[in-house]
């Protein structure tokens, strides 16, 4: 009788360990199935975790930081999270500015070559690179190269004759 009880207890012990091991494996398999890669797409289908955002100008997902970097004039510490980025259309007549504070971008247009791109009180001026002004105040500047900055010179825009 004692042998039978010992055998039953051993049998139940071995089978219950196997039960827990199988449950762990099934849980891992279920977790892998539930994991969706690229599940952070925005309403336009852009993969935000990979740095993509929707460009209203180019009508596609872009990496804004692949454009021209403009550093804020009031923060010279090099923090790229505070930068604005500019992308142009193929003709160069429109500029899309991605500001760090907003989820959306703004599109500026220029009336002629060597003139600033304008939208309401925003101006993107092609001067020693680019300067972005709002209501006449210099907010951002960059040298026109990815990752570069320029000084706060207040020179005039070159005329068309030059």
N, C-alpha and C positions, 0 to 999 in steps of 0.2 A: 504494500500500500504506500509506504514511504517512497519507494522507488517511482511509483506512478505519479505521485504528487511532485516529486523533484523533476521528473521528465516533463510534466505538464508546465511547470513554472519555467523551466529552461526553454521549452518550445515557445511559450508565450513571450519570453524575454527576447529570444532571437527574432521572432516575427515582428515584434513591436519596434525593434531597432531598424529593421528593414523598412517598416512603414514610414518612420521618420526620415530615413535617408531618401526614400522615393518622393516624399512630400517636398523635401528641400530641392531635389532635382526638378520636380514639376514647377515649383515656385520660380526657380531660375529661368526655366523655359518660358513660362508665362510672362515674366518680367521682360525678357528679350523681345517677345512678340509685341508687348505694349509699348516698348521704346520706339518712338518715331523720330528718325533722324530728319533734321530740317523742319521740325514742327513749329519753328518760330517765324514762319513766313508772315509778312504783313498783308494788308488787303489787296496789294498789287502783285503778290507772289514773290516779293523780294526776301531773300534770306538774310535777316538782320544780324544773326550771329556771325555771319561771314563778312559783315561790313557793308552789305548792299542796302541801298535805299532807292526809292522810285524817283526818276528824273522826269519832271513834267516836260522839260524841254526836249529831251531825246526819246521820250516815251519807252524807256526801258530801265531795268535795274542797273544801277551803277554804284561804284565805290566813290563816294564824294571825295574822300581823302586822296584819290588819285588825281584830282584836279589841282589847281593853283592854290597854295596855302596862303592865307592872310592871317597874320598874327594880330591880336588885339593891341591897340596902342597903349592901353593902360595896364597891361600885364606883359612884362618882358621876360618872364620866367621860363618861357619855352613850353608851357603846358599845351599840348596839341588838342586837348579836349575843349579848349577855349577858342580855338581857331575857326575861321570861316573858310569855306572852300568854294572855288569858282570853276564851273565848267562852261564851255562855249558850244554853240551850235556850229555846224560845218561852215557856214558863211561868216561867222564871227559877229553877226549883227545882234545876237541875243546872248546874254550871259545868265546862267542860273547860279544863284548864290545860296549855299547851304550854311545857315547860321547855327551855331552850337546850341542856342536856347530853344529852337523850334523844331517841331516834327516835320514841318513843311519847308519848302524852299521858296525863294522869290526869283522872278524872271525880270531882268532889266533889258531894255532895248536901246540901241543907239541910232540916232538919226543919220549919221554920216561917219565915214572913216575918220579916225583921230579925234572923235568926239566921245564924251563919256556915255556909258550905258546908264539909263535913267528909269526909275519907277517911283512915282510920287516924290517923296523926300529922300529917296536913296539915290546915290550916284556911285558908279564904279569908274574910276578915272585911270586911264593908261598913262601913268607918270612914274618913271623909274621903277617899272614893274606895275603894280596896281595899288590903288588906294580906294577904300570903300568908305564913303561918307554918308551920314544921315543928318539931314537938316543942316548941312554945311560943316558939321563937326566930323573930323577924322576919327573913325572907329577902328578900322582894320587896315593893314598895309602888308604888302609882300612884294618880292622882287620878280615875280613872274616865273620862278622856278619852283618845282615841288620842294617844299620844306624850307624855302628861303624867306628872308624878311628884308625890309629896307628901312632907312632912317625916316624920321618924321619931317622931311623937307616939305615946305609949302610952296613949291614952284608952281608956275602956271602950266596949263595944258599946252603942249606944242601946237602951233598953228598949222593949218593945212599946207602952207607954203614951204614949210621946212622939210 
